[in-house]
Amino acid sequence: MIEGELVRLRALERSDLPAVVRWMNDPEVTRYLLSAPLYGLEEMDQWYNERRGTDDRVLAMMDRDDELIGYCGISRLEWEERRCNLWLIIGERDAWGHGYGADTVRTMLRYLFDEENLNRVYLTVDEENLRAICLYERCGFRREGVLKSARFKNGRYRDDVMMAVLKRDWSAGT
Ligand SMILES: CC(C)(COP(=O)(O)OP(=O)(O)OC[C@H]1O[C@@H](n2cnc3c(N)ncnc32)[C@H](O)[C@@H]1OP(=O)(O)O)[C@@H](O)C(=O)NCCC(=O)NCCS
C-alpha cells in the first residue's frame, strides 16, 4: 500500500472489478481515454488475470473515507532503461476536481523515483483532455511531442500529446 496526502493506493482486487466495469461503460469517464474497451465483467476478469506474471501494476485509488474512486497503474516497465508508462482513471465523477488526481500522480512519482529508482516516467494523453494535461504539467510533466491524427475516436482523428518527467527535474522541484 502507498499513502498519499489524500489518496491511499493498494493493489486492485478482483472484488473491485464490478466498479471498473461501471466506469469503463460511462462515456463521460472514457471520453478522452486512448483505449476504453466496453468490457463486461468476464472480459475484465480476463484483463485482470493477464496482468499477473507481468511487470504491470494496477492499483486501486481510495479516498479519505476509504471509498474506491478509481484506479491507476504503470505499464511498459523497462528496468534497464529505468522508465515506465503511467496512467490513471478516476471513475467516480463526484471525485473529480478534489485534488485526488494530482495527489495520485505525485504519490506514484515519489514511489517510482525514490523507491524504484526509475529515471523517466512518461504518458500519452488526448490533446483535448485539458484537465488531465493541466494536472500532469502541475506535477512536473513536460510536453515532448504530438502524434498527429494518432487515433480515430468519436467520429474523427485525434492528436495525442506525449509527456514525460525525469527524476532530476522532479527532484529539483520537490
Ligand atoms: C483527468 C483526471 C485524472 C483529473 O483528476 P482530478 O482529480 O479530477 O484533477 P483536478 O480537477 O483536481 O485537477 C485538474 C486541474 O485541471 C484544471 N481543469 C479542470 N478542467 C479543466 C479544463 N476543462 N481546462 C483546463 N483546465 C482544467 C483544474 O482547474 C485543475 O487545476 P488546478 O488544481 O490548478 O485548479 C480525472 O478527471 C479523470 O480520471 N478523468 C477521467 C479519465 C481520464 O481522462 N484520465 C486521464 C487519462 S490521460
The ligand as a MOL file (V3000), in Angstrom:
LIG
                    3D

  0  0  0     0  0            999 V3000
M  V30 BEGIN CTAB
M  V30 COUNTS 48 50 0 0 0
M  V30 BEGIN ATOM
M  V30 1 C -8.1090 13.6370 -15.5560 0
M  V30 2 C -8.2670 13.2980 -14.0810 0
M  V30 3 C -7.2580 12.2190 -13.6990 0
M  V30 4 C -8.0140 14.5790 -13.2850 0
M  V30 5 O -8.0800 14.3020 -11.8960 0
M  V30 6 P -8.8160 15.3340 -10.9100 0
M  V30 7 O -8.5840 14.9000 -9.5260 0
M  V30 8 O -10.2070 15.4750 -11.3760 0
M  V30 9 O -7.9460 16.6270 -11.1770 0
M  V30 10 P -8.3400 18.1010 -10.7210 0
M  V30 11 O -9.6510 18.5080 -11.3290 0
M  V30 12 O -8.2210 18.2270 -9.2540 0
M  V30 13 O -7.1740 18.9410 -11.3390 0
M  V30 14 C -7.1650 19.2010 -12.6870 0
M  V30 15 C -6.6680 20.6030 -12.9760 0
M  V30 16 O -7.1470 20.9350 -14.2850 0
M  V30 17 C -7.9150 22.1150 -14.2180 0
M  V30 18 N -9.0160 21.9300 -15.1580 0
M  V30 19 C -10.1520 21.2700 -14.9500 0
M  V30 20 N -10.9000 21.2830 -16.0750 0
M  V30 21 C -10.1790 21.9830 -16.9890 0
M  V30 22 C -10.4180 22.3600 -18.3330 0
M  V30 23 N -11.5210 21.9990 -18.9750 0
M  V30 24 N -9.4460 23.0710 -18.9630 0
M  V30 25 C -8.3100 23.4170 -18.3380 0
M  V30 26 N -8.0390 23.0770 -17.0640 0
M  V30 27 C -8.9710 22.3830 -16.4000 0
M  V30 28 C -8.3920 22.2630 -12.8030 0
M  V30 29 O -8.6460 23.6360 -12.5320 0
M  V30 30 C -7.2220 21.6700 -12.0280 0
M  V30 31 O -6.1830 22.6250 -11.8780 0
M  V30 32 P -5.9920 23.4570 -10.5020 0
M  V30 33 O -5.9200 22.4820 -9.3880 0
M  V30 34 O -4.7220 24.2110 -10.7370 0
M  V30 35 O -7.2100 24.3280 -10.4050 0
M  V30 36 C -9.7210 12.8050 -13.7580 0
M  V30 37 O -10.6190 13.8480 -14.0160 0
M  V30 38 C -10.1020 11.5570 -14.5520 0
M  V30 39 O -9.7130 10.4680 -14.1880 0
M  V30 40 N -10.8620 11.7220 -15.6490 0
M  V30 41 C -11.3720 10.6070 -16.4400 0
M  V30 42 C -10.2930 9.6850 -17.0250 0
M  V30 43 C -9.1440 10.4290 -17.6530 0
M  V30 44 O -9.3160 11.3020 -18.5100 0
M  V30 45 N -7.9240 10.0370 -17.2470 0
M  V30 46 C -6.6860 10.6090 -17.7540 0
M  V30 47 C -6.2880 9.8860 -18.9780 0
M  V30 48 S -4.7480 10.5370 -19.6220 0
M  V30 END ATOM
M  V30 BEGIN BOND
M  V30 1 1 1 2
M  V30 2 1 2 3
M  V30 3 1 2 4
M  V30 4 1 2 36
M  V30 5 1 4 5
M  V30 6 1 5 6
M  V30 7 2 6 7
M  V30 8 1 6 8
M  V30 9 1 6 9
M  V30 10 1 9 10
M  V30 11 2 10 11
M  V30 12 1 10 12
M  V30 13 1 10 13
M  V30 14 1 13 14
M  V30 15 1 14 15
M  V30 16 1 15 16
M  V30 17 1 15 30
M  V30 18 1 16 17
M  V30 19 1 17 18
M  V30 20 1 17 28
M  V30 21 1 18 19
M  V30 22 1 18 27
M  V30 23 2 19 20
M  V30 24 1 20 21
M  V30 25 1 21 22
M  V30 26 2 21 27
M  V30 27 1 22 23
M  V30 28 2 22 24
M  V30 29 1 24 25
M  V30 30 2 25 26
M  V30 31 1 26 27
M  V30 32 1 28 29
M  V30 33 1 28 30
M  V30 34 1 30 31
M  V30 35 1 31 32
M  V30 36 2 32 33
M  V30 37 1 32 34
M  V30 38 1 32 35
M  V30 39 1 36 37
M  V30 40 1 36 38
M  V30 41 2 38 39
M  V30 42 1 38 40
M  V30 43 1 40 41
M  V30 44 1 41 42
M  V30 45 1 42 43
M  V30 46 2 43 44
M  V30 47 1 43 45
M  V30 48 1 45 46
M  V30 49 1 46 47
M  V30 50 1 47 48
M  V30 END BOND
M  V30 END CTAB
M  END
